[in-house]
Amino acid sequence: MAKYEAELRGNFNEILEAIDDAVMSNSASASLEDKSDFRTADTVCAVRVYERYSYSGSNRVSMNITLLKTGERIFVTVITSGGSQGMFLKFNTFGESAFLDTITSTIERYKI
């Protein structure tokens, strides 16, 4: 499992679109598996689940992105999983980290 969290600044919809573009354009096998959006008063939350094939692990890796805006604050949490090998111990988690790396530079542009 790999994890990335940051507080961001900018336009919520622009950030969400930039993240989606980064995932889909930086990985040939990436797909959007599902999404959920919620809005109330001054809060907006977008959840995205992506998946891709990891050549290094010969398996599929998922990435969950939660983008939350409340008031003027925007926060993102990105968690990848599924790229490790082994029945009881996790090893070879390279695929999880590599999937996360496809979007970190995009998110860094909006980081406070």
Secondary structure per residue as TSV (DSSP state, phi and psi in degrees):
chain	resnum	aa	ss	phi	psi
A	1	M	-	360.0	137.8
A	2	A	E	-124.8	147.0
A	3	K	E	-139.4	143.5
A	4	Y	E	-141.4	131.8
A	5	E	E	-136.2	145.6
A	6	A	E	-161.7	152.1
A	7	E	E	-94.6	136.9
A	8	L	E	-121.3	167.4
A	9	R	-	-134.9	148.5
A	10	G	S	133.0	-166.0
A	11	N	-	-86.4	123.4
A	12	F	H	-53.1	-50.9
A	13	N	H	-64.8	-37.6
A	14	E	H	-64.5	-43.3
A	15	I	H	-63.2	-46.3
A	16	L	H	-59.5	-44.1
A	17	E	H	-65.9	-39.9
A	18	A	H	-64.3	-40.1
A	19	I	H	-64.6	-46.7
A	20	D	H	-59.9	-44.9
A	21	D	H	-61.1	-41.0
A	22	A	H	-64.2	-43.7
A	23	V	H	-62.0	-50.4
A	24	M	H	-72.5	-31.4
A	25	S	H	-88.3	-18.3
A	26	N	S	-98.3	5.8
A	27	S	-	-149.5	116.9
A	28	A	T	-62.9	-30.3
A	29	S	T	-101.3	7.7
A	30	A	-	-71.0	143.3
A	31	S	E	-142.2	147.5
A	32	L	E	-83.6	114.5
A	33	E	E	-83.2	-40.5
A	34	D	E	-167.0	165.3
A	35	K	E	-151.7	158.8
A	36	S	E	-145.8	137.8
A	37	D	E	-127.9	141.2
A	38	F	E	-138.9	137.7
A	39	R	E	-140.5	135.8
A	40	T	E	-153.4	145.6
A	41	A	T	30.3	-103.3
A	42	D	T	-111.4	22.9
A	43	T	E	-124.1	135.1
A	44	V	E	-133.1	134.6
A	45	C	E	-133.7	130.8
A	46	A	E	-124.9	128.4
A	47	V	E	-116.9	131.4
A	48	R	E	-129.4	137.4
A	49	V	E	-122.2	119.3
A	50	Y	E	-112.9	160.4
A	51	E	E	-143.8	149.9
A	52	R	E	-152.7	163.7
A	53	Y	E	-85.4	133.8
A	54	S	E	-103.7	110.1
A	55	Y	T	-64.8	-35.6
A	56	S	T	-67.4	-32.4
A	57	G	T	-104.0	-5.6
A	58	S	T	53.7	43.6
A	59	N	E	-153.5	-178.8
A	60	R	E	-99.3	146.4
A	61	V	E	-124.0	139.0
A	62	S	E	-111.8	154.1
A	63	M	E	-135.5	123.6
A	64	N	E	-105.1	126.5
A	65	I	E	-120.1	125.3
A	66	T	E	-118.1	119.4
A	67	L	E	-114.0	122.0
A	68	L	E	-124.3	130.7
A	69	K	E	-122.1	124.5
A	70	T	E	-133.5	121.9
A	71	G	T	62.5	-125.9
A	72	E	T	-98.2	-2.7
A	73	R	E	-92.1	138.8
A	74	I	E	-125.9	133.1
A	75	F	E	-133.1	139.5
A	76	V	E	-124.6	139.2
A	77	T	E	-127.1	128.6
A	78	V	E	-124.0	126.1
A	79	I	E	-131.8	127.7
A	80	T	E	-109.0	151.9
A	81	S	E	-158.9	164.9
A	82	G	S	97.5	-3.2
A	83	G	-	-91.6	-1.3
A	84	S	-	-84.9	163.5
A	85	Q	B	-119.3	155.7
A	86	G	-	113.8	142.1
A	87	M	S	-80.1	-39.9
A	88	F	S	-115.7	-23.9
A	89	L	S	-120.8	145.1
A	90	K	-	-88.0	126.3
A	91	F	B	-146.4	162.8
A	92	N	-	57.5	63.1
A	93	T	-	-93.9	18.1
A	94	F	H	-56.6	-40.5
A	95	G	H	-60.4	-38.1
A	96	E	H	-65.8	-46.9
A	97	S	H	-65.7	-39.5
A	98	A	H	-65.0	-38.5
A	99	F	H	-65.2	-43.1
A	100	L	H	-60.9	-39.4
A	101	D	H	-61.7	-20.3
A	102	T	H	-67.6	-17.8
A	103	I	H	-122.9	-8.9
A	104	T	H	-62.0	-39.4
A	105	S	H	-66.3	-33.0
A	106	T	H	-67.0	-46.0
A	107	I	H	-65.1	-37.5
A	108	E	H	-58.4	-28.5
A	109	R	T	-63.4	-25.3
A	110	Y	T	-105.7	-1.7
A	111	K	B	-68.7	140.0
A	112	I	-	-74.0	360.0
